[in-house]
Amino acid sequence: MTEIIDGNAVASEIRDDLTAAIETLADAGSRPGLATVLMGDDPASQTYVNMKQRDCEEVGIESHHVDVDGDAPPEELYDAIADLNEDSEVHGYIVQAPVPDHVDYRDVIRRVDPIKDVDGFHPENVGRLVAGDARFRPCTPHGVQKLLESADIDTEGKDVTIVGRSDIVGKPLANLLIQKADDGNATVTVCHSRTDDLAAKTRSADIVVAAAGVPELVDGSMLEDGTVVIDVGVNRVDADTDKGYELVGDVEFESAKEKASAITPVPGGVGPMTRAMLLYNTVKAASLQRDVDVELP
Ligand SMILES: Nc1nc(=O)c2c([nH]1)NC[C@@H]1CN(c3ccc(C(=O)N[C@@H](CCC(=O)O)C(=O)O)cc3)C=[N+]21
């Protein structure tokens, strides 16, 4: 039987486990605060921002939000970032990607105070992660590691094929999984749009992580029996539903499920874990900034 890994359930456990740390910080006079910054009005981004605000409310994190007009000059976003760097009630914040075309996301990230960079995207935090001394693990890769752990899937010695080389998923996940650590010790292959024979790489893997942002790129014909399949894709495709779209992963679920020993669904797989690990990083940020020790899940 194929195990369907329930990301909503694991994320909910992590939120529960975070509440004690949050109350410890609140009792010490510093309830953790998380801010989201949204430039423009990308509908998917607005959905994520709303979900993050609800998550914060559930666990007792103070949530803040800043909107920046999509047509404003980059300086307006930089000013908002400077304000958040100064705001002692905001321990962590993220600038929702993508930003409009006239803004360079790398210029944005460099302005975020690294101690408040709960996405883990600032070059200082990227460097620390690669050096094996991560401060904030990027939320999606960290969520993937926690999902594997929750399903008792050991990565040690395993062949992991990651499909996708993005700065926010593929690259940091590859770095984490090759590290000498209980949740690492894997042999990792990173594939991308120029990979010659993608199916050969996915077929030779014990664990496939699909994170290319291409709907249903990986299907059952590309998998051997018994593969663990982690689907990071959250593609909105037009559909005749209430919302006018359907969420589709990077994996063709039905055919992949026939081959997989365990698989994550979309929705309800990695997505909720990304949000849970953002809360985790926010609690860690508050703990570091206020020098209050807490136990993290
Ligand atoms: N600075 C920045 N940090 C991010 O972490 C970031 C970002 N920008 N830009 C966009 C991507 C995407 N992302 C998701 C988070 C949660 C779900 C999620 O909760 N998905 C639910 C359902 C969502 C729905 O119903 O639309 C699920 O898969 O079950 C999805 C996608 C974070 N991202």
PDBQT file of the ligand as one rigid body, heavy atoms in Angstrom, charges set to zero:
ROOT
HETATM    1  N1  LIG A 301       9.316  35.104   0.194  1.00  0.00    +0.000 N 
HETATM    2  C1  LIG A 301       8.600  34.032  -0.102  1.00  0.00    +0.000 A 
HETATM    3  N2  LIG A 301       8.613  32.974   0.730  1.00  0.00    +0.000 NA
HETATM    4  C2  LIG A 301       7.869  31.866   0.446  1.00  0.00    +0.000 A 
HETATM    5  O1  LIG A 301       7.885  30.871   1.221  1.00  0.00    +0.000 OA
HETATM    6  C3  LIG A 301       7.071  31.851  -0.729  1.00  0.00    +0.000 A 
HETATM    7  C4  LIG A 301       7.103  32.978  -1.555  1.00  0.00    +0.000 A 
HETATM    8  N3  LIG A 301       7.879  34.041  -1.229  1.00  0.00    +0.000 N 
HETATM    9  N4  LIG A 301       6.382  33.008  -2.695  1.00  0.00    +0.000 N 
HETATM   10  C5  LIG A 301       5.531  31.914  -3.089  1.00  0.00    +0.000 C 
HETATM   11  C6  LIG A 301       5.968  30.582  -2.520  1.00  0.00    +0.000 C 
HETATM   12  C7  LIG A 301       4.881  29.544  -2.467  1.00  0.00    +0.000 C 
HETATM   13  N5  LIG A 301       4.635  29.291  -1.058  1.00  0.00    +0.000 N 
HETATM   14  C8  LIG A 301       3.596  28.500  -0.560  1.00  0.00    +0.000 A 
HETATM   15  C9  LIG A 301       3.309  28.448   0.787  1.00  0.00    +0.000 A 
HETATM   16  C10 LIG A 301       2.244  27.708   1.257  1.00  0.00    +0.000 A 
HETATM   17  C11 LIG A 301       1.435  27.013   0.397  1.00  0.00    +0.000 A 
HETATM   18  C12 LIG A 301       0.272  26.275   0.915  1.00  0.00    +0.000 C 
HETATM   19  O2  LIG A 301      -0.064  26.374   2.077  1.00  0.00    +0.000 OA
HETATM   20  N6  LIG A 301      -0.443  25.496   0.091  1.00  0.00    +0.000 N 
HETATM   21  C13 LIG A 301      -1.628  24.761   0.500  1.00  0.00    +0.000 C 
HETATM   22  C14 LIG A 301      -2.878  25.241  -0.237  1.00  0.00    +0.000 C 
HETATM   23  C15 LIG A 301      -2.815  26.625  -0.797  1.00  0.00    +0.000 C 
HETATM   24  C16 LIG A 301      -4.046  27.029  -1.607  1.00  0.00    +0.000 C 
HETATM   25  O3  LIG A 301      -5.129  26.506  -1.351  1.00  0.00    +0.000 OA
HETATM   26  O4  LIG A 301      -3.871  27.883  -2.493  1.00  0.00    +0.000 OA
HETATM   27  C17 LIG A 301      -1.428  23.302   0.211  1.00  0.00    +0.000 C 
HETATM   28  O5  LIG A 301      -0.560  22.961  -0.602  1.00  0.00    +0.000 OA
HETATM   29  O6  LIG A 301      -2.142  22.496   0.792  1.00  0.00    +0.000 OA
HETATM   30  C18 LIG A 301       1.708  27.042  -0.941  1.00  0.00    +0.000 A 
HETATM   31  C19 LIG A 301       2.794  27.769  -1.414  1.00  0.00    +0.000 A 
HETATM   32  C20 LIG A 301       5.479  30.052  -0.319  1.00  0.00    +0.000 C 
HETATM   33  N7  LIG A 301       6.282  30.776  -1.088  1.00  0.00    +0.000 N 
ENDROOT
TORSDOF 0
